[in-house]
Amino acid sequence: MALFDVKNISFSQGGKTIVDDVSVQIEKGTVTGFLGKSGCGKTTLIKLISGILVPTGGKSLYEDHDIQTMSKSRNMAFRKKCSFVFQDSALWANQDILQNMNLPLKIHYPKMSAADMNAVIADVLQKVNFKRSLNLRPADLSAGEQKKIAFARAIVTEPEILFLDEVTAALDVSGCELVYKILEDFLSKGNTIVYVSHNSDFIKRFTGNLHIIEDGKLKKTHTGATNVDMLMNYINGDSGE
């Protein structure tokens, strides 16, 4: 049984089909990447797989259960195992950094004390090398700092599945390296990553199973060793294929 079994999933909005009849399986402990040009539907696709968006056709099964029809208790258990890093970071603008970091802990560990929460948050922020005041609001941070907080918030609950949408966007070289090392440690524990990225260095580091999306459709799949530079050229229309 696959961890995720995506069956003929589609999504339309405003009369436009964004994801068109995609089927894919994701196994536990693997890395799965969705690549393609901007606007091809890959971000929408991973939101559908994770259950953030409701499909207009098909379904996404997690451990053989349709995410959209799960019982409340099963869905909460599923959400506890998953975290999502959004492309735009999606931090709560009217909350400070500490409150943003606290939110998933309060949802999934409601009995955790404030002192324990603060200790967990301090440890995670140290890992991503964030040293500024936690009383700041997201608007006070650079785009790179916002992405660090979004990533830290995603891993603070120690999930088993990470959905990453351009997780290295706006990060400098040292920031990317920190993320890479954390993700490599995450994978060493048998966990699962599903991602979207335009960063060829990230893709080379976390190749796994790569699926090429074009106009909302799954066009190509690459498994195992892949010439990432050639693949990126193909995506960008430079390969002559």
C-alpha atoms as one frame of an Amber mdcrd trajectory, in Angstrom:
protein
   0.000   0.000   0.000   1.399   3.369  -1.058   1.583   6.189   1.460  -0.299
   8.406  -1.013  -2.270   7.023  -3.923  -3.451   9.848  -6.160  -6.173   8.698
  -8.532  -7.118  10.780 -11.590  -7.038  13.992  -9.595  -8.167  17.223 -11.248
  -8.813  20.789 -10.207 -10.645  23.516 -12.085 -11.336  27.097 -11.072 -13.020
  29.934 -12.912 -13.608  27.740 -15.922  -9.911  26.869 -16.202  -8.458  23.400
 -15.638  -5.325  23.748 -13.510  -4.618  20.071 -12.743  -5.864  17.556 -15.295
  -6.367  13.853 -14.484  -3.092  13.164 -12.644  -2.408   9.766 -11.072   0.708
   9.064  -9.039   1.805   6.978  -6.062   4.145   8.143  -3.310   5.840   5.561
  -1.109   6.806   6.090   2.518  10.411   7.165   3.083  10.904   8.494  -0.438
  11.498  11.858  -2.104   9.064  12.959  -4.807   9.527  16.135  -6.825   7.115
  17.859  -9.187   8.843  20.075 -11.727   7.664  22.319 -14.507   7.336  25.851
 -15.738   5.672  28.502 -13.608   1.905  28.200 -13.836   1.911  24.555 -14.935
  -0.142  23.424 -11.930   2.507  21.780  -9.756   1.808  23.870  -6.635  -1.906
  23.182  -6.949  -1.103  19.490  -7.379   0.813  19.117  -4.122  -1.937  21.039
  -2.318  -4.411  18.505  -3.707  -2.231  15.561  -2.688  -1.881  16.934   0.844
  -5.600  17.625   1.153  -5.240  21.393   1.465  -7.350  21.828  -1.687 -10.482
  19.828  -2.499 -10.231  18.226  -5.954 -12.953  18.798  -8.521 -12.264  15.304
  -9.853 -10.499  12.188  -8.615  -9.083  11.755  -5.109  -5.965  11.581  -2.964
  -5.723   8.561  -0.693  -3.498   8.525   2.386  -2.849   4.978   3.609  -5.836
   3.895   1.511  -8.208   6.486   3.005  -9.649   9.365   0.988  -8.356  12.504
   2.712 -11.527  14.454   1.946 -13.838  11.899   3.569 -11.722  10.928   6.590
 -13.280  11.018  10.033 -12.305  14.040  12.121 -10.031  11.979  14.375  -8.277
  10.255  11.456  -7.830  13.586   9.690  -6.281  15.159  12.799  -3.882  12.208
  13.102  -2.981  12.662   9.427  -2.445  16.421   9.852  -0.170  15.781  12.813
   2.108  13.718  10.570   2.224  16.333   7.776   3.623  19.824   7.423   3.566
  22.196   4.457   6.026  24.972   3.610   4.244  27.388   1.299   5.949  29.247
  -1.515   4.997  32.622  -0.023   5.783  31.384   3.536   2.145  32.043   4.587
   2.985  33.412   8.025   0.187  35.017  10.041   0.757  38.738   9.476  -1.026
  39.841  12.659   0.933  37.411  14.873   4.527  37.725  16.014   7.144  35.058
  15.301   6.630  33.272  18.608   2.873  33.075  18.013   3.438  31.771  14.479
   5.734  29.076  15.832   3.382  28.223  18.694   0.338  27.628  16.524   1.043
  24.066  15.251   2.220  22.991  18.708  -0.986  24.247  20.311  -3.060  22.396
  17.709  -1.258  19.057  17.835   0.138  19.091  21.392  -2.511  20.966  23.386
  -1.240  19.608  26.702   2.338  20.808  26.160   3.342  23.480  28.666   4.360
  26.960  27.565   7.877  26.337  28.885   8.211  23.146  26.852   6.865  24.891
  23.761   9.391  27.676  24.149  12.211  25.149  24.542  11.177  23.236  21.414
  10.842  26.461  19.423  14.247  27.740  20.607  15.869  24.469  19.514  14.321
  24.558  16.034  15.145  28.232  15.489  18.741  27.517  16.456  18.840  24.815
  13.771  17.807  27.319  11.089  20.097  29.994  12.530  17.365  32.527  13.320
  18.654  34.832  16.048  16.343  37.843  15.952  13.616  38.755  18.435  10.551
  36.520  18.476   8.408  39.588  19.150   8.859  40.752  15.551   6.047  40.437
  13.021   6.574  38.781   9.617   6.580  42.206   7.937   9.697  43.058   9.954
  11.625  40.185   8.370  13.319  39.810   5.012  11.901  37.284   2.535  14.707
  34.885   3.422  14.011  35.213   7.152  10.308  34.618   6.543  11.152  31.410
   4.675  13.365  30.276   7.576  10.475  30.790   9.989   8.046  29.010   7.656
  10.433  26.053   7.455  11.052  26.067  11.206   7.292  26.148  11.835   6.867
  23.139   9.548   9.389  20.986  11.394   8.633  22.115  14.972   6.041  19.329
  15.433   8.481  16.665  14.174   6.283  15.547  11.251   6.826  12.420   9.165
   5.838  14.017   5.840   6.985  17.365   4.488   5.370  19.128   1.541   7.809
  21.778   0.336   6.879  24.465  -2.193  10.062  26.297  -3.231  11.506  25.853
   0.265  14.843  27.442  -0.698  13.383  30.508  -2.432  14.903  33.733  -1.054
  17.522  31.840   0.981  21.231  32.569   0.549  23.810  29.805   0.089  24.334
  29.276   3.820  20.571  29.226   4.429  20.103  26.622   1.704  22.843  24.465
   3.193  21.146  24.539   6.602  17.881  23.397   5.030  19.652  20.647   3.076
  21.268  19.221   6.194  18.011  19.292   8.160  16.198  17.553   5.303  18.915
  14.918   4.953  18.578  14.157   8.660  14.782  14.095   8.245  15.069  11.503
   5.465  17.552   9.384   7.426  14.717   8.661   9.877  12.566   7.066   7.170
  10.422  10.136   6.562   8.882  11.388   3.326   9.350  14.544   1.247   7.122
  15.833  -1.548   8.359  19.013  -3.189   8.144  21.610  -5.911  11.339  23.439
  -6.832  13.088  25.430  -9.538  16.406  25.199  -7.670  18.656  22.816  -9.608
  21.033  22.464  -6.629  18.123  21.379  -4.431  16.900  18.943  -7.083  20.378
  17.420  -7.465  20.576  16.956  -3.704  17.073  15.456  -3.447  16.439  13.831
  -6.803  14.218  10.876  -5.862  11.270  10.423  -8.195  10.812  13.419 -10.460
   7.543  14.089 -12.262   7.314  16.684 -15.019   4.059  18.651 -15.131   2.962
  20.470 -18.283  -0.344  22.321 -18.578  -1.675  20.509 -15.528  -0.853  17.039
 -16.886   1.791  14.521 -15.820   4.064  14.289 -18.878   7.256  12.519 -17.806
   8.608  10.624 -14.820  12.282  10.138 -13.948  13.321   7.664 -11.270  16.816
   7.242  -9.843  19.931   8.914 -11.259  18.962  11.825 -13.475  20.862  14.486
 -15.398  19.203  17.399 -13.613  20.755  20.088 -15.832  19.400  18.364 -18.946
  16.037  17.963 -17.251  15.902  21.646 -16.358  16.768  22.524 -19.949  13.891
  20.341 -21.133  11.492  22.056 -18.713  12.665  25.454 -19.914  12.270  24.418
 -23.550  15.991  24.442 -24.371  16.585  20.771 -25.149  15.218  20.636 -28.665
  12.900  17.764 -27.718
